[in-house]
Amino acid sequence: MTAPLVAAATASPTPTATATAVVVKHAEPVAGAEGIKNVVSARSDTIGNIVDTLDKLAVQVGSSRISLWDLTVIVAVLALVISVAWITSRMSSRLLARATRLDMTQRLLTEKMVSLFIWTVAILVGIDVLGIDLTALTVFSGAFGLAIGFGLQKTFGNLIAGIILLMDKSIKPGDVIAIADQSGQYTFGQIRRIGIRAVSLTTRDQKEYLIPNENLMINQVENWSYSSKNVRIQVPVVVPYAADIELAEKLMLEAAGAVKRVLKAPPPTVWLDSFAENGVAFVIHVWITDPEEGTGNVRSDVLKGLWKLMRENGIKVPFPQRDLNLRDTETMRELIAALRSDEGKTPLN
């Protein structure tokens, strides 16, 4: 019985003989900064002292420790990654610009896809180089991700809308489209570029509209260059009732055909529209193939040429006329008699 008791006594630990070592290890959210610190400190003592000083200036966030050295490394790596990604994206754009087998739409779509791929790889490489422990940001990741989701919802929507527009080629750079402004009046312009967020539309008066890509997908858009760049312009004309209609039509066709921008095929046509209040209303239809150069100047050239031809052929331009009917009353008769009596009187000198 004594042997087991002695064995038990020797096996039980005493308070003075036992020591428990507790090591508190702080999580490093930027593990890459620690590796860079060791490499720099090994090469130069002076720089190592500076790095140690920056590393001592730290802030404790939960179980994570973020120092001034960590922030310096993050800024330096981000600047390097962004510069490399930007230069690579520019080089890829220049290489794609030399690709002769791709049209403008295909080249622009490929450029955007390559740029998106480059920036995605750059972000992943930056995270890998820094050795960022994303689990250390779990406290803020939920709220931050929710805020980014709501804040960038329109941005990503416009990005996807722009890619879809380029894929189906419904709207592409160089197209002439008609849009409605806030007052509901339509104006047209030429698309200069399709960006990540918006489409740049330049009008004839050099006003540039930035239209979100989503608006071009959900709203009705008049694309004058979708399947063909031929655009028909209508020029209204009114001639007097006493004029020769056949001669007037001949002069209209001659004036329209004399304009350089008017196409010969399809040829200009003249339609009798209605019998207006001041004369016979015609509409001259002409076709052009360069709507980006404007339509008002074509209409002006046709009317100026027609004005000259009508004057040469004795056709007057009608102007508003009104007939005044006076009722035969006693008062009217007295007024007329008084006016006639005043005609015989000699004015005083």
Secondary structure per residue as TSV (DSSP state, phi and psi in degrees):
chain	resnum	aa	ss	phi	psi
A	1	M	-	360.0	-26.6
A	2	T	H	-76.1	-31.0
A	3	A	H	-65.6	-46.1
A	4	P	H	-62.3	-34.4
A	5	L	H	-66.4	-39.6
A	6	V	H	-66.7	-39.2
A	7	A	H	-64.7	-39.2
A	8	A	H	-67.3	-36.4
A	9	A	H	-68.7	-36.1
A	10	T	H	-77.0	-24.7
A	11	A	H	-82.3	-25.3
A	12	S	S	-74.2	132.9
A	13	P	-	-76.9	152.4
A	14	T	-	-104.4	157.5
A	15	P	T	-62.7	-32.3
A	16	T	T	-83.1	-21.1
A	17	A	T	-89.7	-12.2
A	18	T	-	-110.5	133.9
A	19	A	-	-133.3	131.5
A	20	T	-	-106.7	121.3
A	21	A	-	-95.1	120.6
A	22	V	-	-112.1	118.4
A	23	V	-	-110.6	119.0
A	24	V	-	-94.2	115.9
A	25	K	-	-111.0	121.2
A	26	H	-	-83.1	139.1
A	27	A	B	-71.7	135.0
A	28	E	-	-100.0	105.2
A	29	P	S	-67.1	-23.6
A	30	V	B	-120.8	85.3
A	31	A	H	-69.1	-29.0
A	32	G	H	-65.4	-30.1
A	33	A	H	-64.7	-35.1
A	34	E	H	-67.0	-40.4
A	35	G	H	-65.1	-42.1
A	36	I	H	-65.1	-35.9
A	37	K	H	-62.3	-43.9
A	38	N	H	-65.2	-39.7
A	39	V	H	-66.1	-43.3
A	40	V	H	-68.0	-41.4
A	41	S	H	-65.7	-32.3
A	42	A	H	-72.5	-24.9
A	43	R	H	-87.6	-32.9
A	44	S	-	-148.8	129.9
A	45	D	H	-70.8	-37.5
A	46	T	H	-63.3	-48.7
A	47	I	H	-66.9	-33.0
A	48	G	H	-64.2	-37.5
A	49	N	H	-65.5	-39.4
A	50	I	H	-64.5	-41.1
A	51	V	H	-64.8	-41.0
A	52	D	H	-63.4	-39.0
A	53	T	H	-62.9	-43.7
A	54	L	H	-65.9	-32.9
A	55	D	H	-74.2	-24.6
A	56	K	H	-75.6	-24.7
A	57	L	S	-82.1	90.8
A	58	A	E	-131.5	162.7
A	59	V	E	-124.6	132.8
A	60	Q	E	-94.7	121.0
A	61	V	E	-119.1	97.0
A	62	G	T	66.0	-123.8
A	63	S	T	-94.7	3.8
A	64	S	E	-103.7	149.0
A	65	R	E	-125.1	120.6
A	66	I	E	-118.2	119.4
A	67	S	E	-105.6	170.9
A	68	L	H	-65.4	-30.9
A	69	W	H	-66.2	-39.2
A	70	D	H	-61.8	-43.2
A	71	L	H	-65.5	-37.7
A	72	T	H	-62.5	-44.2
A	73	V	H	-64.6	-40.7
A	74	I	H	-61.6	-46.2
A	75	V	H	-63.3	-42.8
A	76	A	H	-64.5	-44.0
A	77	V	H	-68.0	-40.6
A	78	L	H	-62.1	-42.5
A	79	A	H	-62.7	-41.6
A	80	L	H	-66.7	-44.2
A	81	V	H	-66.4	-42.5
A	82	I	H	-64.7	-40.4
A	83	S	H	-64.2	-44.5
A	84	V	H	-64.5	-41.7
A	85	A	H	-65.3	-40.4
A	86	W	H	-66.3	-44.1
A	87	I	H	-64.5	-42.4
A	88	T	H	-63.6	-39.7
A	89	S	H	-64.9	-39.7
A	90	R	H	-66.1	-41.0
A	91	M	H	-64.6	-40.2
A	92	S	H	-65.5	-35.6
A	93	S	H	-65.1	-40.2
A	94	R	H	-67.9	-37.8
A	95	L	H	-66.9	-40.3
A	96	L	H	-69.3	-29.1
A	97	A	H	-65.9	-25.1
A	98	R	T	-86.1	-7.2
A	99	A	-	-75.5	109.0
A	100	T	T	-80.3	-19.7
A	101	R	T	-78.9	-12.9
A	102	L	S	-100.2	135.1
A	103	D	-	-79.1	-178.1
A	104	M	H	-63.5	-41.5
A	105	T	H	-67.5	-45.9
A	106	Q	H	-63.6	-39.7
A	107	R	H	-65.3	-42.4
A	108	L	H	-66.7	-40.9
A	109	L	H	-64.7	-45.0
A	110	T	H	-62.7	-39.4
A	111	E	H	-61.9	-41.9
A	112	K	H	-69.0	-39.0
A	113	M	H	-66.2	-42.5
A	114	V	H	-65.1	-41.6
A	115	S	H	-63.0	-41.9
A	116	L	H	-63.4	-40.1
A	117	F	H	-65.5	-42.0
A	118	I	H	-62.8	-44.8
A	119	W	H	-69.5	-33.9
A	120	T	H	-64.5	-46.4
A	121	V	H	-62.5	-38.9
A	122	A	H	-63.0	-40.6
A	123	I	H	-65.8	-42.6
A	124	L	H	-66.5	-39.8
A	125	V	H	-65.4	-40.8
A	126	G	H	-61.9	-41.1
A	127	I	H	-64.7	-39.5
A	128	D	H	-68.1	-41.4
A	129	V	H	-64.8	-42.3
A	130	L	H	-72.4	-22.5
A	131	G	T	63.7	39.4
A	132	I	B	-69.4	129.2
A	133	D	-	-88.1	99.1
A	134	L	G	-66.2	-22.5
A	135	T	G	-68.3	-20.1
A	136	A	G	-72.1	-18.4
A	137	L	G	-101.4	22.1
A	138	T	H	-63.0	-31.7
A	139	V	H	-62.8	-38.3
A	140	F	H	-100.4	-11.4
A	141	S	H	-64.7	-38.9
A	142	G	H	-64.5	-52.6
A	143	A	H	-66.3	-39.3
A	144	F	H	-67.1	-42.3
A	145	G	H	-64.7	-37.3
A	146	L	H	-66.1	-42.2
A	147	A	H	-64.9	-41.9
A	148	I	H	-64.8	-38.0
A	149	G	H	-61.9	-43.8
A	150	F	H	-73.6	-37.8
A	151	G	H	-71.7	-36.6
A	152	L	T	-102.2	13.4
A	153	Q	H	-61.8	-46.0
A	154	K	H	-67.5	-36.2
A	155	T	H	-63.3	-47.5
A	156	F	H	-67.6	-34.6
A	157	G	H	-63.1	-42.7
A	158	N	H	-67.8	-34.6
A	159	L	H	-63.2	-48.4
A	160	I	H	-65.0	-38.8
A	161	A	H	-63.8	-39.6
A	162	G	H	-64.4	-39.7
A	163	I	H	-65.7	-40.1
A	164	I	H	-65.6	-40.7
A	165	L	H	-61.2	-37.6
A	166	L	H	-74.8	-31.4
A	167	M	H	-71.3	-42.8
A	168	D	H	-89.0	-3.2
A	169	K	T	59.0	26.7
A	170	S	S	-72.8	-34.3
A	171	I	S	-135.8	128.2
A	172	K	-	-142.4	160.6
A	173	P	T	-58.0	135.8
A	174	G	T	100.2	-16.3
A	175	D	-	-71.0	150.9
A	176	V	E	-108.0	119.2
A	177	I	E	-124.1	157.7
A	178	A	E	-110.9	132.4
A	179	I	E	-129.1	163.2
A	180	A	E	-107.2	134.9
A	181	D	-	-84.6	-171.4
A	182	Q	T	-65.7	-26.7
A	183	S	T	-86.1	-2.3
A	184	G	S	91.2	-0.3
A	185	Q	-	-85.4	136.4
A	186	Y	E	-85.1	140.8
A	187	T	E	-139.6	156.5
A	188	F	E	-120.6	158.8
A	189	G	E	-163.6	173.2
A	190	Q	E	-107.1	136.7
A	191	I	E	-75.6	121.9
A	192	R	E	-89.4	-45.1
A	193	R	E	-155.7	155.2
A	194	I	E	-113.2	110.0
A	195	G	-	-93.3	-173.8
A	196	I	S	-68.2	-37.2
A	197	R	S	-104.3	-38.0
A	198	A	E	-144.4	166.2
A	199	V	E	-104.2	133.6
A	200	S	E	-92.5	119.1
A	201	L	E	-119.6	123.4
A	202	T	E	-110.1	126.2
A	203	T	E	-89.5	179.0
A	204	R	T	-68.1	-27.6
A	205	D	T	-90.5	20.0
A	206	Q	-	63.4	26.4
A	207	K	-	-86.8	132.5
A	208	E	E	-108.8	121.1
A	209	Y	E	-101.0	134.9
A	210	L	E	-106.7	104.1
A	211	I	E	-102.3	124.1
A	212	P	E	-57.4	143.0
A	213	N	H	-60.5	-34.2
A	214	E	H	-63.5	-35.2
A	215	N	H	-63.4	-33.7
A	216	L	H	-74.7	-15.2
A	217	M	H	-93.5	-35.2
A	218	I	H	-97.6	-17.7
A	219	N	S	-104.3	159.5
A	220	Q	-	-76.4	131.8
A	221	V	-	-128.8	133.6
A	222	E	E	-92.7	109.9
A	223	N	E	-101.4	109.2
A	224	W	T	-79.0	-7.9
A	225	S	T	-124.7	21.4
A	226	Y	S	-67.2	-60.1
A	227	S	S	-105.5	-23.8
A	228	S	-	-155.2	147.5
A	229	K	-	-90.1	0.1
A	230	N	-	-70.7	128.9
A	231	V	E	-129.2	134.4
A	232	R	E	-95.8	134.5
A	233	I	E	-114.6	136.9
A	234	Q	E	-106.0	129.3
A	235	V	E	-119.6	106.2
A	236	P	E	-76.3	139.2
A	237	V	E	-140.7	142.0
A	238	V	E	-124.0	130.2
A	239	V	E	-119.5	156.8
A	240	P	-	-64.8	157.3
A	241	Y	T	-64.9	-28.1
A	242	A	T	-80.5	-6.7
A	243	A	S	-76.8	157.1
A	244	D	-	-77.5	114.7
A	245	I	H	-65.1	-42.9
A	246	E	H	-64.3	-40.6
A	247	L	H	-65.8	-40.3
A	248	A	H	-62.0	-41.7
A	249	E	H	-64.4	-39.9
A	250	K	H	-62.3	-42.8
A	251	L	H	-66.5	-36.0
A	252	M	H	-63.9	-44.4
A	253	L	H	-65.1	-37.5
A	254	E	H	-66.3	-41.9
A	255	A	H	-66.7	-38.8
A	256	A	H	-69.2	-40.1
A	257	G	H	-70.4	-18.4
A	258	A	T	-79.9	-12.4
A	259	V	S	-79.6	131.6
A	260	K	T	-63.7	-39.1
A	261	R	T	-79.6	-10.9
A	262	V	S	-76.8	130.5
A	263	L	-	-73.6	147.3
A	264	K	S	-81.2	-27.8
A	265	A	S	-138.0	117.0
A	266	P	S	-68.6	144.9
A	267	P	-	-76.8	161.4
A	268	P	-	-64.5	148.3
A	269	T	E	-133.2	157.4
A	270	V	E	-127.0	128.3
A	271	W	E	-117.4	139.6
A	272	L	E	-82.1	115.8
A	273	D	E	-87.0	-49.8
A	274	S	E	-168.9	168.4
A	275	F	E	-94.8	100.7
A	276	A	-	-81.7	-179.4
A	277	E	S	-68.9	-35.7
A	278	N	S	-107.3	-2.2
A	279	G	S	168.9	-168.3
A	280	V	E	-88.8	125.2
A	281	A	E	-94.4	126.1
A	282	F	E	-116.4	161.8
A	283	V	E	-131.9	122.5
A	284	I	E	-93.6	125.9
A	285	H	E	-106.7	120.6
A	286	V	E	-126.8	154.4
A	287	W	E	-116.1	139.8
A	288	I	E	-130.0	162.2
A	289	T	S	-121.2	9.5
A	290	D	-	-133.5	66.6
A	291	P	G	-63.9	-21.2
A	292	E	G	-65.6	-17.0
A	293	E	G	-85.8	-1.4
A	294	G	-	103.7	156.8
A	295	T	S	-115.3	-27.5
A	296	G	H	-64.5	-35.4
A	297	N	H	-68.9	-32.2
A	298	V	H	-66.8	-44.8
A	299	R	H	-61.0	-39.3
A	300	S	H	-65.8	-41.8
A	301	D	H	-64.8	-38.8
A	302	V	H	-64.8	-44.3
A	303	L	H	-68.2	-37.4
A	304	K	H	-66.0	-41.9
A	305	G	H	-65.7	-37.9
A	306	L	H	-67.8	-37.5
A	307	W	H	-59.5	-43.5
A	308	K	H	-65.7	-44.4
A	309	L	H	-66.8	-37.7
A	310	M	H	-66.8	-38.0
A	311	R	H	-68.0	-37.2
A	312	E	H	-68.6	-27.9
A	313	N	T	-103.6	12.0
A	314	G	T	75.2	21.6
A	315	I	-	-99.9	120.8
A	316	K	-	-88.1	150.1
A	317	V	-	-81.2	125.8
A	318	P	-	-69.4	151.5
A	319	F	-	-132.4	158.6
A	320	P	-	-60.7	132.9
A	321	Q	-	-128.2	147.0
A	322	R	-	-132.6	136.3
A	323	D	-	-97.6	129.8
A	324	L	-	-104.9	117.5
A	325	N	-	-105.0	124.6
A	326	L	-	-107.6	134.8
A	327	R	-	-79.3	144.0
A	328	D	-	-84.6	96.1
A	329	T	-	-123.7	168.1
A	330	E	H	-62.3	-40.5
A	331	T	H	-64.1	-40.9
A	332	M	H	-64.3	-39.3
A	333	R	H	-64.0	-42.9
A	334	E	H	-62.5	-37.5
A	335	L	H	-66.2	-42.1
A	336	I	H	-66.4	-39.7
A	337	A	H	-64.7	-40.1
A	338	A	H	-64.2	-39.4
A	339	L	H	-66.7	-36.7
A	340	R	H	-69.9	-36.8
A	341	S	H	-67.1	-31.8
A	342	D	H	-73.0	-19.2
A	343	E	H	-70.2	-29.1
A	344	G	T	-81.4	-12.8
A	345	K	S	-79.8	143.9
A	346	T	-	-91.3	128.4
A	347	P	-	-66.1	147.2
A	348	L	-	-75.1	141.4
A	349	N	-	-83.8	360.0
